[in-house]
Amino acid sequence: MSGRSKGFGFVEMPDNGEAEKAIENINGSDLMGRPLRVNESQPRPRSDDRRGGGGREKRW
C-alpha cells in the first residue's frame, strides 16, 4: 500500500432530499486547492474481460 488516497469516497445520506442538497451545496467547492466533484454513485459497468481475477467476482 502506498498510503495515498484513491481520491474518492462514499457517503450515505438519510434521504434523497438531503443527498440532493449536499450535492448542490458541495459540488464544485474547493478542498485544499482541489475542486470537489459530488454526485450520486453509479454502478460500475460489468466487464466481460476474463483475464485475471481468478474467479473472485463477488464485491463487498
C-alpha positions as CSV (number, residue, x, y, z in Angstrom):
1,M,0.0,0.0,0.0
2,S,1.3,3.4,-0.9
3,G,-0.7,5.3,1.8
4,R,-2.0,7.6,-0.8
5,S,-5.7,8.4,-1.1
6,K,-7.6,7.0,-4.1
7,G,-9.2,10.4,-4.4
8,F,-12.8,9.4,-3.8
9,G,-15.1,8.4,-1.1
10,F,-18.7,7.4,-0.5
11,V,-21.3,9.0,1.9
12,E,-24.7,7.7,2.7
13,M,-27.5,10.3,3.3
14,P,-30.7,9.7,5.3
15,D,-32.9,10.5,2.3
16,N,-32.9,11.8,-1.3
17,G,-33.7,15.3,-0.3
18,E,-30.6,15.6,1.9
19,A,-28.5,14.0,-0.7
20,E,-29.6,16.5,-3.4
21,K,-28.9,19.4,-1.0
22,A,-25.5,18.1,-0.3
23,I,-24.7,17.6,-4.0
24,E,-26.0,21.1,-4.7
25,N,-24.0,22.8,-1.9
26,I,-20.7,20.9,-2.1
27,N,-20.2,20.1,-5.8
28,G,-17.6,22.4,-7.3
29,S,-16.4,23.7,-3.9
30,D,-12.7,23.8,-3.1
31,L,-10.9,21.4,-0.7
32,M,-7.2,22.2,-0.2
33,G,-6.9,23.7,-3.6
34,R,-8.7,21.0,-5.4
35,P,-12.3,21.1,-6.7
36,L,-14.7,18.6,-5.3
37,R,-17.0,16.7,-7.7
38,V,-20.0,15.4,-5.8
39,N,-22.6,13.2,-7.5
40,E,-24.7,10.1,-6.9
41,S,-22.8,6.8,-7.2
42,Q,-23.3,4.8,-10.3
43,P,-22.9,1.1,-10.7
44,R,-19.7,0.0,-12.5
45,P,-20.3,-1.4,-15.9
46,R,-19.8,-5.2,-16.0
47,S,-16.8,-6.3,-17.9
48,D,-16.7,-9.5,-20.0
49,D,-12.9,-9.4,-19.7
50,R,-12.0,-12.8,-18.3
51,R,-8.2,-12.1,-18.0
52,G,-7.2,-12.5,-14.3
53,G,-9.3,-12.2,-11.3
54,G,-9.2,-15.9,-10.5
55,G,-12.9,-16.3,-10.2
56,R,-13.2,-13.6,-7.5
57,E,-16.2,-11.9,-8.8
58,K,-18.0,-11.0,-5.6
59,R,-17.6,-7.5,-4.4
60,W,-18.3,-6.4,-0.9
